[in-house]
Amino acid sequence: MTPTDANDPVADARELERLRGTLEAGFARMDGSLALLVQRSDRTDRQLTDHEARLDALERGRWPMAGIGALTALCVAVLALWQILAR
C-alpha cells in the first residue's frame, strides 16, 4: 500500500479478499490433511483388529501343543519303564 492508499476502501476490500482467499486455501489444505489422517487411523484400526483376531486364533491353536507334548513325554516314560522292567 502506498501512503495515498491508506484510506482507500477499495484497496482495503481487495486486501481483505486476498486474505480471505489465502485463509480458504489454508483451510482446504488442513481439511485434506485431516481427512488423510482419519483415513490412516481407520486403516490402522482395521489392521489392529485383524492382528488381534489372528493372535487369538494362534493362542487358541497353541494350547493343544503343550498337552500333546506332555502326553508324548508320558508315553516315552512309560515305554522306557516297561523296557527296563521287561529285562
C-alpha positions as CSV (number, residue, x, y, z in Angstrom):
1,M,0.0,0.0,0.0
2,T,1.2,3.4,-0.8
3,P,0.6,6.3,1.6
4,T,-2.2,7.6,-0.7
5,D,-4.0,4.2,-0.4
6,A,-4.1,4.3,3.4
7,N,-7.8,5.4,3.5
8,D,-8.9,3.7,0.2
9,P,-11.8,1.4,1.0
10,V,-11.4,-0.4,-2.4
11,A,-7.8,-1.2,-1.6
12,D,-8.9,-2.4,1.9
13,A,-11.6,-4.6,0.3
14,R,-9.1,-6.1,-2.2
15,E,-6.6,-6.9,0.6
16,L,-9.4,-8.5,2.7
17,E,-10.4,-10.6,-0.3
18,R,-6.8,-11.7,-0.8
19,L,-6.5,-12.6,2.9
20,R,-9.8,-14.5,2.6
21,G,-8.6,-16.5,-0.3
22,T,-5.4,-17.3,1.5
23,L,-7.3,-18.5,4.5
24,E,-9.7,-20.6,2.4
25,A,-6.8,-22.3,0.7
26,G,-5.1,-22.9,4.0
27,F,-8.3,-24.4,5.5
28,A,-8.7,-26.6,2.4
29,R,-5.2,-27.9,2.9
30,M,-5.8,-28.6,6.5
31,D,-9.1,-30.3,5.7
32,G,-7.4,-32.6,3.3
33,S,-4.6,-33.4,5.7
34,L,-7.2,-34.2,8.5
35,A,-9.1,-36.4,6.1
36,L,-5.9,-38.3,5.3
37,L,-5.1,-38.7,9.0
38,V,-8.6,-40.1,9.6
39,Q,-8.2,-42.5,6.7
40,R,-4.9,-43.7,8.1
41,S,-6.3,-44.0,11.6
42,D,-9.2,-46.1,10.2
43,R,-6.8,-48.4,8.3
44,T,-4.7,-48.8,11.5
45,D,-7.8,-49.7,13.5
46,R,-8.7,-52.3,10.9
47,Q,-5.2,-53.8,10.9
48,L,-5.1,-53.8,14.7
49,T,-8.5,-55.7,14.8
50,D,-7.2,-58.2,12.2
51,H,-4.0,-58.7,14.1
52,E,-5.9,-59.3,17.4
53,A,-8.1,-61.9,15.7
54,R,-5.1,-63.6,14.2
55,L,-3.3,-63.6,17.6
56,D,-6.4,-65.0,19.3
57,A,-6.5,-67.8,16.7
58,L,-2.8,-68.6,17.3
59,E,-3.3,-68.7,21.0
60,R,-6.3,-71.0,20.8
61,G,-4.3,-73.3,18.5
62,R,-1.3,-73.4,20.8
63,W,-2.8,-74.9,23.9
64,P,-3.1,-78.5,22.5
65,M,0.6,-78.5,21.7
66,A,1.5,-78.4,25.4
67,G,-0.9,-81.2,26.1
68,I,0.4,-83.3,23.2
69,G,4.0,-82.7,24.4
70,A,3.1,-83.8,27.9
71,L,1.3,-86.9,26.6
72,T,4.2,-87.8,24.4
73,A,6.6,-87.5,27.3
74,L,4.4,-89.6,29.5
75,C,4.2,-92.3,26.8
76,V,8.0,-92.3,26.4
77,A,8.5,-92.6,30.1
78,V,6.0,-95.5,30.3
79,L,7.7,-97.3,27.4
80,A,11.2,-96.7,28.9
81,L,10.0,-98.1,32.2
82,W,8.3,-101.0,30.5
83,Q,11.5,-101.9,28.7
84,I,13.6,-101.6,31.9
85,L,11.1,-103.9,33.7
86,A,10.9,-106.4,30.8
87,R,14.6,-107.3,31.1
